[in-house]
Amino acid sequence: MDLNYDKIIMDVNKMELLIEKLNNQMEGITYYNNKITFVKNALPGEIIISDNIKNYNKYNVATIKEITKKSPLRIKNKCPYFNECGGCSLQHVDYKNSLNLKYENFLNLLKINKIKCENLEIIKNKNSFGYRNKIELKIKNFQIGFYKNRSHELIEIDKCLIAKKSINDCLVQIKSLNIKNGDIEIRSNYNDEILLIINTLDKIEININNLKKHLKLVGVILNDKIYYGDNFFYEMLNNLIFKVSYKSFFQINNYTNELMQKIVLNNISKNAKVLDLYCGVGTFTLNTALKAKSVYGVELSVSSIENALKNKKINKINNVEFFQGDTSKIVNKIGNDFDTIIIDPPRSGLNKKTREYLLENNFKKIICISCNPITLVRDLNEFKNKYNIEKIYLVDSFSYTFHNECICILNLKEKLC
Ligand SMILES: C[S@@+](CC[C@H](N)C(=O)[O-])C[C@H]1O[C@@H](n2cnc3c(N)ncnc32)[C@H](O)[C@@H]1O
């Protein structure tokens, strides 16, 4: 957004601050005492007054007391906790504008890092509210909620608008469990079944029959032990079934997860030999096996790999092998007879050994999936001399928050083929 500074008249006596742009966490950037200052829920071009500016080593954090010049993009946020909660960061603009801001922000990140990609497409979420299949809550002194932005102070909530209805129904029931302190995770699958994971030092009695009256309860896990039912449920993506244990990773948005599976499948050639690193319970592994000649999946988490092996059986897919272990060790043993590599690392990005393995071998195609644009561009920078970035899909799996999923399609440069 171009700011017309000539027309902006600020009253310096009122300590007005001009928001210049957004940072990667979608916080407004301004300058106070010549120091970069972040302002949550502020938009580019706005002028705000703050009476609360916290001074950190390298930056300040300011909160909004009053907005003296509002952005035309600003709308009233739906969620009553938005101004304090650390979860969402874009509920003060409508969905279409939130996508535009994310798109611009990502383009800018590519530009700063000198990463060329002519083809960047943003993929929308079908339901921008009510999409999350998992939430993690804190309980402090009988209050249940999330942490406030950049703090460990709790904000008590009755409902989370970006979570699925089945999760909010569960939240209502948890309030009656009378837990004083602890953590709770609620997971809900494609069929709205619930897995409830509780960690607390309090002695608690859970009335399962009462919970079952209100919820499709599949299991309760208390302090890592099954208290009721099962410690897993089944998920479904594009007609494949996945067993998912309470400890195993599964993407939090089933709608965009299905789209991501389709994008990856479209970029796999028939008869490809695929290696899926960081494969979780085998979602990309088993989906791509429908088209590829063979797929090898590698995953560190024992529960995920147990699920993946089971998922191979349930879906009767035979051209797949799974290996449990750290990618940095497995890549040394697995050989290099692959033409397509899928990588979907945790937020920290690729580890050194895996990066070296990918750079040493001339794999024809690398499909990089990432939920952290910062480590993604660091990794893309390593590949950009050998690979053309044919396309990047920015997938809005985490609507109204600053997070995204990215799928980058990298093709080996012709002279290296
Ligand atoms: C972002 S998740 C992706 C999982 C899967 N591709 C999916 O979409 O469901 C990253 C996965 O990497 C696994 N992981 C983390 N560090 C690892 C490592 N060093 N080696 C192998 N897997 C690792 C995690 O357990 C997690 O399942």
The ligand as a Gaussian input file, in Angstrom:
#p B3LYP/6-31G(d) Opt

LIG

0 1
 C        4.685000     -30.477000       9.462000
 S        4.586000     -32.134000       9.955000
 C        4.179000     -32.902000       8.422000
 C        3.593000     -34.282000       8.513000
 C        2.892000     -34.792000       7.261000
 N        3.620000     -34.510000       6.054000
 C        1.476000     -34.266000       7.172000
 O        1.204000     -33.362000       6.363000
 O        0.620000     -34.741000       7.950000
 C        6.266000     -32.506000      10.228000
 C        6.531000     -33.928000      10.645000
 O        7.958000     -34.083000      10.754000
 C        8.241000     -34.952000      11.837000
 N        9.647000     -34.692000      12.195000
 C       10.183000     -33.684000      12.946000
 N       11.514000     -33.736000      12.968000
 C       11.875000     -34.811000      12.215000
 C       13.114000     -35.390000      11.845000
 N       14.264000     -34.873000      12.262000
 N       13.104000     -36.494000      11.056000
 C       11.932000     -37.034000      10.622000
 N       10.710000     -36.507000      10.928000
 C       10.681000     -35.422000      11.717000
 C        7.202000     -34.587000      12.883000
 O        7.002000     -35.641000      13.791000
 C        5.963000     -34.322000      11.993000
 O        5.187000     -35.491000      11.839000

